[in-house]
Amino acid sequence: MPAPAHLFPLIRNCEISRIGSTACYCHHKHLCCLSSHFAHSHFRYAPQKKFAALYRPKEHFNHFIHARDYASTPQRFYLTPAQVNSILKANEYSFKVPEFDGKNVSSVLGFDSNQLPANAPIEDRRSAATCLQTRGMLLGVFDGHAGCACAQAVSERLFYYIAVSLLPHETLLEIENAVENGRALLPILQWHKHPNDYFSKEASKLYFNSLRTYWQELIDLNSGETTDVREALINAFKRLDNDISLEAQVGDPNSFLNYLVLRVAFSGSTACVAHVDGVDLHIANTGDSRAMLGVQEEDGSWSAVNLSYDHNAQNENEVERVKMEHPKSEEKSLVKQDRLLGLLMPFRAFGDVKFKWSIELQKRVVESGPDQLNDNEYTKFIPPNYHTPPYLTAEPEVIHHKLRPQDKFLVLATDGLWETMHRQDVARIVGEYLTGVHHQQPIAVGGYKVTLGQMHGLLTERRAKISSVFEDQNAATHLIRHAVGNNEFGTVDHERLSKMLSLPEELARMYRDDITIIVVQFNSHVIGAYQNEEL
């Protein structure tokens, strides 16, 4: 039976799916929506107070893992180090960039990426590709909510829209002529994908037709000017979101595709994308994933530089932007309990047409859609105080940074990482991993009463771990190990890591989010040479 109406606010990251099985598109069997900072009520979609008892704060995890009455048997189960490594390394991927790719010397040495699911299936996605008809690399992380459909579509399609936006007029004409005459197309992107990072074959023709319409319009609008990277990124984000919306409105004769485009449109995704070309680094961000630059100071220490801003209620400029776009009469209802219309945490996202379409359009699409959509109570739910849509945009905020020799790496990650680690700790851990130089930090006990014997034990344990601290062959895996396994003293605790990774599906999402990380390592010598040429 459909989920009752009072559950509708539980709609970010598929909370609703574990209560009413017909209410979530990705058919999850469990509540998969909790943000790890429960104590601050950081849900993607806000649950009503009556459901607060369903959730347990992450801060109480230590009480949970030591509770005697949790296990069905009195015997505790711990994963072995080999089992822990198997889980952590299951989705890792590395790519080393050739020093010279035929067009220019690359400022990127390579990248490591990895994902650790909390949801089943994981709602995060990642993408990386080299631009073949222009210069540079594209890398991005995508955090899905209300299912994985939108994040999947954006991870497949966005880089093509960016690449097309960057192409010169002559190349666009060449590609269009090839399609017209049935010739082989020029390859636009070289993808760097883990085997699990799949493409939707069923939707490939639909996606191609929408992309072709876009480049045909770019041909018609040709101004003869060189395309600005910032403008290209913004146009690509906005156009893809518009196509996602249009495809859902038009529908498709194929029932599978018709349902797919509706799932994509009614779910949502954030996106944080980097375009690296020589010393020019552009970050385009929509939502609350983040980009952070790791900088090595003259004394060898590491510092973190933010290259993106979260689009949520903690960003005063973002709150002001939302208020400026709607009548003053709505000022009190626009942002409630730190959420857009009291429901949605990110203030920018792809999809999420329930926050973009008019009420009339939503009703028409749902009523004329397939039975799975019409019977789904979530799709028929209208957010409260919904008067002047759209309330949500996919337009990215773009930041440009000129790389310097001291800029050693870039971290792109979904909020599952940033909820557990401070950016300065991320910079230090990745920096020490990449250089192999481990700067010993004073052990901080954080107010705990520690005896001399306990302190000796901590120092002995740390010394024993130094030899194996770099056992990971992937910087993103190493970072995830710390994000999940760090104890109160800032060191990886195998017992804690084992317990966190062995949590059953129905509990894992209550203590952490999906984590997706890309670590990009820069070539300081090449960057220095670029700088010298510009002097």
C-alpha positions in Angstrom: 0.0 0.0 0.0 1.2 3.6 -0.6 3.0 5.4 2.2 0.7 7.6 4.3 0.7 11.3 3.6 2.3 12.3 6.9 5.5 10.6 5.8 6.1 12.8 2.8 8.7 15.2 4.3 11.0 12.2 4.6 12.1 12.5 1.1 15.8 13.3 0.9 18.1 10.3 0.2 15.1 8.0 0.2 14.2 8.1 3.9 10.7 7.3 2.8 11.6 4.2 0.9 12.1 2.0 4.0 8.7 3.0 5.4 6.6 2.9 2.2 8.1 0.7 -0.5 6.1 2.3 -3.3 7.4 5.8 -2.5 10.9 5.6 -3.7 12.2 5.0 -7.2 15.3 3.1 -6.5 13.4 0.4 -4.5 15.6 0.6 -1.4 14.5 -1.5 1.5 15.8 0.7 4.2 15.9 4.3 5.6 18.9 5.7 3.6 18.7 9.3 4.3 20.3 10.4 7.5 23.0 13.0 7.6 25.7 12.0 10.1 25.2 15.2 12.1 21.9 14.1 13.6 22.5 16.2 16.7 22.1 19.3 14.5 19.2 17.8 12.5 21.1 17.9 9.2 18.7 15.8 7.2 18.6 16.3 3.4 14.8 16.3 3.8 13.4 17.1 7.2 11.6 14.3 9.0 8.7 15.3 11.3 9.3 15.3 15.1 7.2 12.2 15.6 9.8 10.2 13.6 12.8 11.4 15.6 12.8 8.1 17.6 13.5 6.2 14.4 17.0 7.8 14.2 20.0 7.5 16.4 22.7 10.2 16.5 26.1 9.4 15.1 27.7 10.9 18.2 26.2 8.0 20.2 27.9 5.4 18.0 30.3 4.3 20.7 27.4 3.6 23.0 25.8 1.6 20.2 28.8 -0.6 19.4 29.3 -1.5 23.0 25.6 -2.2 23.7 25.3 -5.8 24.9 21.7 -6.2 23.9 22.3 -5.3 20.2 23.8 -8.6 18.9 21.6 -11.6 18.5 24.4 -13.7 20.0 26.8 -12.7 22.8 29.8 -13.3 20.5 31.2 -10.2 18.9 32.2 -10.2 15.2 35.1 -8.2 13.9 36.4 -8.0 10.4 40.0 -9.0 9.9 42.4 -6.4 8.4 42.2 -8.3 5.1 38.4 -8.1 5.1 38.5 -4.4 5.9 40.9 -3.8 3.0 38.7 -5.8 0.7 35.8 -3.5 1.5 37.7 -0.3 1.4 39.4 -1.1 -1.9 36.5 -2.6 -3.8 35.7 0.7 -5.7 39.1 2.3 -5.9 40.5 3.5 -9.2 43.7 5.2 -10.2 44.9 6.8 -13.5 48.3 8.2 -14.3 48.3 11.0 -16.9 50.9 10.7 -19.7 53.3 13.6 -19.4 52.7 14.7 -23.0 49.3 13.8 -24.6 50.0 15.1 -28.1 48.7 18.6 -27.5 50.4 19.9 -24.4 52.3 18.9 -21.3 49.8 18.1 -18.6 49.8 19.8 -15.2 48.1 16.7 -13.8 50.2 13.8 -12.7 47.2 11.6 -12.2 44.3 10.9 -9.8 42.9 8.4 -7.3 39.2 7.9 -6.7 37.1 5.7 -4.4 33.6 5.2 -3.1 32.3 3.7 0.2 28.6 3.1 0.2 26.2 3.7 3.1 23.1 3.5 1.0 22.2 0.3 -0.9 22.6 0.9 -3.7 25.0 3.8 -3.3 23.5 7.2 -4.4 26.9 8.9 -5.1 28.5 8.9 -8.5 31.9 10.0 -9.9 33.3 10.8 -13.3 36.7 11.6 -14.9 37.6 12.2 -18.5 40.2 13.8 -20.8 38.9 16.3 -23.3 40.1 15.1 -26.8 39.0 18.0 -29.0 40.0 20.7 -26.6 42.5 20.8 -23.8 42.2 19.8 -20.2 40.7 17.2 -17.9 37.2 17.0 -16.3 36.6 15.4 -12.9 33.5 15.4 -10.8 31.6 14.0 -7.8 27.8 13.8 -7.7 25.6 13.2 -4.6 22.2 11.9 -5.3 19.1 12.1 -3.2 15.6 10.6 -3.4 17.3 7.8 -5.3 20.3 7.4 -7.5 18.7 8.0 -10.9 19.5 11.7 -11.2 23.1 11.4 -10.0 23.6 8.5 -12.5 22.2 10.6 -15.4 24.3 13.6 -14.5 27.5 11.6 -14.1 27.0 10.2 -17.7 25.9 13.4 -19.4 27.3 16.5 -17.9 30.9 16.2 -19.2 29.6 15.8 -22.8 27.6 19.1 -22.3 30.7 20.8 -21.0 32.9 19.4 -23.7 30.5 20.5 -26.4 30.2 24.0 -24.8 34.0 24.3 -25.1 34.3 23.2 -28.8 35.1 25.8 -31.5 32.5 26.5 -34.1 34.4 24.6 -36.8 34.6 21.4 -34.8 30.8 21.6 -34.0 30.1 21.9 -37.7 32.4 18.9 -38.4 30.6 16.8 -35.8 27.2 17.7 -37.1 28.2 17.0 -40.7 29.4 13.6 -39.7 26.1 12.8 -38.0 24.2 14.0 -41.1 26.2 11.9 -43.5 26.4 8.8 -41.2 30.2 9.0 -40.8 32.0 8.1 -37.6 32.0 10.9 -35.0 35.1 12.6 -33.6 35.7 11.3 -30.1 35.0 14.1 -27.7 36.0 12.5 -24.4 38.3 9.7 -23.1 36.6 8.3 -20.0 38.6 7.0 -17.0 36.1 4.7 -15.3 36.0 2.0 -12.7 34.1 -1.1 -14.0 31.3 -0.3 -11.6 30.9 3.2 -13.1 28.4 2.1 -15.8 26.5 3.9 -18.6 22.8 3.5 -19.3 22.7 1.8 -22.7 18.9 2.0 -22.9 19.0 5.8 -22.7 22.0 6.4 -24.9 20.0 7.4 -28.0 17.7 9.7 -26.0 20.7 11.4 -24.4 22.5 11.7 -27.7 19.5 13.4 -29.4 19.2 15.9 -26.6 23.0 16.6 -26.8 22.8 17.0 -30.6 20.0 19.5 -30.3 22.2 21.5 -27.9 25.2 21.6 -30.3 22.9 22.5 -33.2 21.7 25.5 -31.2 25.4 26.4 -30.4 26.1 26.3 -34.1 23.2 28.6 -34.9 24.2 31.0 -32.1 27.8 31.2 -33.2 29.3 34.5 -32.3 32.8 33.8 -33.6 34.3 34.5 -30.2 36.4 32.0 -28.2 34.4 30.2 -25.5 35.1 31.3 -22.0 35.5 28.3 -19.6 33.4 29.8 -16.9 30.6 30.6 -19.3 30.8 27.1 -20.8 30.5 25.4 -17.4 27.5 27.5 -16.4 25.7 26.9 -19.7 26.4 23.2 -19.6 25.0 22.8 -16.1 21.9 24.8 -16.9 21.2 23.2 -20.3 21.5 19.6 -18.9 19.1 20.4 -16.1 16.7 21.9 -18.6 16.9 18.8 -20.8 16.3 16.6 -17.8 13.1 18.6 -17.1 12.0 18.7 -20.8 12.5 14.9 -21.3 10.3 14.2 -18.3 7.6 16.5 -19.6 7.6 15.1 -23.1 7.9 11.5 -22.1 8.9 8.6 -24.3 6.8 5.9 -26.2 9.1 3.3 -24.7 7.6 2.5 -21.2 11.0 1.8 -19.7 12.5 5.0 -20.9 9.4 7.0 -20.0 9.7 5.8 -16.4 13.5 6.3 -16.4 13.3 10.0 -17.4 10.6 10.6 -14.7 12.8 8.9 -12.1 15.7 11.1 -13.1 13.6 14.3 -12.9 11.9 13.6 -9.6 15.1 12.6 -7.9 18.0 15.0 -7.5 21.7 15.4 -7.4 24.4 17.9 -6.5 27.6 18.2 -8.6 31.1 19.5 -8.0 33.2 19.5 -11.1 36.8 20.5 -11.8 38.2 21.5 -15.2 42.0 21.5 -15.3 43.9 23.0 -18.2 47.5 23.9 -17.6 47.6 26.3 -14.6 43.9 27.2 -15.0 41.7 25.3 -12.6 38.0 26.0 -12.7 35.6 24.5 -10.1 31.9 24.5 -10.9 29.8 23.6 -7.9 26.0 23.1 -7.4 25.0 21.9 -4.0 27.0 20.8 -0.9 29.8 18.6 -2.2 33.2 20.4 -2.0 36.5 21.1 -3.7 39.6 21.7 -1.6 43.2 22.5 -2.6 46.1 21.0 -0.7 49.0 23.5 -0.4 52.5 22.7 0.9 54.0 25.5 2.9 57.7 26.4 2.9 58.2 24.6 6.2 56.7 21.4 4.7 53.4 21.6 6.6 50.0 21.4 4.8 47.2 23.9 4.5 43.7 23.7 2.9 42.2 26.2 0.5 38.5 26.0 -0.2 37.6 26.2 -3.8 33.8 25.9 -3.4 31.0 27.1 -1.2 28.2 25.0 0.2 24.8 26.0 -1.2 22.7 25.6 1.9 21.3 27.5 4.9 24.8 27.9 6.5 25.8 30.1 3.5 24.3 33.6 4.2 24.9 34.7 0.6 22.9 31.7 -0.7 20.0 32.4 1.7 19.9 36.0 0.5 20.0 34.9 -3.1 16.9 32.7 -2.6 15.1 35.4 -0.8 15.8 37.9 -3.6 14.2 35.6 -6.1 10.8 35.4 -4.4 8.2 37.9 -3.1 8.8 39.4 0.4 5.6 37.8 1.5 7.3 34.4 1.3 10.4 35.4 3.2 9.5 33.5 6.4 8.5 30.3 4.6 11.4 30.0 2.1 14.0 28.7 4.6 12.7 26.9 7.6 14.7 24.7 10.0 17.7 25.4 7.7 16.0 23.8 4.7 14.5 25.1 1.5 10.7 25.3 2.1 11.4 23.4 5.3 12.4 20.2 3.3 15.5 20.3 1.1 19.0 20.9 2.5 20.9 21.9 -0.7 19.7 25.1 -2.3 21.0 24.1 -5.7 20.6 20.8 -7.5 19.9 19.0 -10.7 16.5 17.4 -11.1 14.2 17.8 -8.1 11.4 19.1 -10.3 9.1 19.1 -7.3 10.9 22.3 -6.4 10.9 23.7 -10.0 7.7 22.9 -11.8 4.4 24.6 -11.3 1.7 22.7 -9.4 -0.3 22.3 -12.6 2.6 20.8 -14.6 3.4 18.4 -11.8 -0.2 17.2 -11.7 -0.4 16.8 -15.4 2.9 14.8 -15.7 2.0 12.6 -12.8 -1.6 11.9 -14.0 -0.5 11.1 -17.5 2.6 9.1 -16.4 3.0 5.4 -15.9 1.1 3.6 -13.0 4.3 3.4 -11.0 4.5 7.2 -11.0 0.8 7.8 -10.5 0.6 5.4 -7.6 3.6 6.9 -5.9 2.5 9.2 -3.1 5.8 11.2 -3.0 5.4 12.4 -6.6 1.9 13.6 -5.9 3.0 15.5 -2.8 3.4 19.3 -3.2 5.8 21.1 -0.9 4.3 23.5 1.6 4.1 27.2 0.9 4.7 26.5 -2.8 3.6 29.7 -4.5 6.3 31.0 -6.9 8.4 28.2 -8.4 11.1 27.5 -9.3 12.7 27.5 -5.9 15.7 25.5 -6.9 18.4 26.0 -9.6 21.2 23.9 -11.0 23.3 26.9 -12.0 26.8 26.4 -10.6 29.0 28.8 -8.7 32.3 28.9 -10.6 35.7 29.7 -9.0 38.8 30.1 -11.1 42.3 29.5 -9.5 45.7 29.9 -11.1 47.8 26.9 -10.0 51.1 27.5 -8.3 54.0 25.1 -7.6 53.0 24.9 -4.0 49.5 23.6 -5.0 50.1 19.9 -4.8 46.7 18.3 -5.0 42.9 18.8 -5.3 40.3 16.9 -3.3 36.7 16.6 -4.7 34.4 14.9 -2.3 30.7 14.5 -1.5 29.5 15.7 1.9 29.9 12.2 3.4 33.6 13.0 3.8 33.3 16.6 5.1 30.7 15.6 7.7 33.4 13.4 9.3 36.7 15.3 8.7 37.8 18.9 8.8 39.5 20.2 5.7 42.8 20.9 7.5 42.9 17.2 8.6 42.1 16.2 5.0 45.0 18.3 3.6 47.5 16.9 6.2 46.5 13.2 5.7 46.6 13.4 1.9 49.7 15.5 1.8 51.6 13.2 4.1 50.4 10.2 2.1 51.5 11.7 -1.3 54.9 12.8 0.0 55.6 9.9 2.3 56.6 12.4 5.0 54.7 11.8 8.2 54.8 14.9 10.5 54.1 13.7 14.0 51.4 15.7 15.7 51.1 16.0 19.5 48.6 13.5 20.7 45.5 15.5 21.7 43.4 13.8 24.4 40.5 16.3 24.1 39.6 16.5 27.7 39.8 12.8 28.3 41.5 11.6 31.5 44.5 9.6 30.3 46.9 7.8 32.6 50.6 7.7 32.0 50.2 4.0 31.1 47.5 4.8 28.6 49.5 7.6 27.0 52.5 5.2 26.7 50.2 2.7 25.0 49.0 5.4 22.5 52.5 6.4 21.6 53.6 2.7 21.2 50.5 2.0 19.0 51.2 5.1 16.9 54.9 4.1 16.4 53.8 0.6 15.3 51.3 2.0 12.8 53.8 4.4 11.1 55.4 1.6 9.2 52.0 0.5 7.8 50.3 3.9 7.5 51.1 4.0 3.8 49.9 0.5 2.9 47.2 1.9 0.7 48.0 2.3 -2.9 45.3 4.9 -3.4 45.1 8.3 -1.8 41.3 8.3 -1.8 41.2 4.9 0.0 43.7 6.2 2.5 41.4 9.1 3.2 38.3 7.0 3.6 40.2 4.7 6.0 40.7 7.8 8.2 37.2 9.2 7.7 35.6 6.0 8.9 38.2 4.6 11.3 39.6 7.7 13.2 39.2 7.5 16.9 39.0 10.4 19.4 42.8 10.8 19.2 42.9 11.3 15.4 44.4 7.9 14.6 42.9 5.0 12.7 41.5 2.4 15.1 41.1 -1.0 13.4 38.4 -2.1 15.9 36.3 1.0 15.2 36.9 0.7 11.5 35.8 -2.9 11.6 32.7 -2.1 13.5 31.7 0.7 11.2 32.2 -1.4 8.1 30.3 -4.4 9.5 27.1 -2.4 10.4 24.1 -4.0 8.7 22.5 -2.1 5.8 19.5 -0.9 7.8 21.9 0.9 10.3 24.9 2.0 8.2 23.1 5.1 6.8 22.2 6.2 10.4 25.9 6.7 11.2 27.4 8.0 8.0 26.6 9.0 4.4 28.0 7.6 1.1 31.5 8.8 0.7 33.0 9.6 -2.8 36.4 11.1 -3.2 38.7 12.1 -6.1 42.3 13.1 -5.3 44.0 14.9 -8.2 47.8 15.2 -7.9 49.5 18.1 -9.7 52.9 18.3 -11.5 54.7 21.1 -9.7 57.5 21.2 -12.3 55.1 21.7 -15.2 53.1 24.3 -13.3 56.4 26.2 -12.5 57.3 26.1 -16.2 53.9 27.5 -17.2 54.5 30.3 -14.7 57.9 31.1 -16.1 56.5 31.4 -19.6 53.9 33.9 -18.5 56.6 36.2 -16.8 
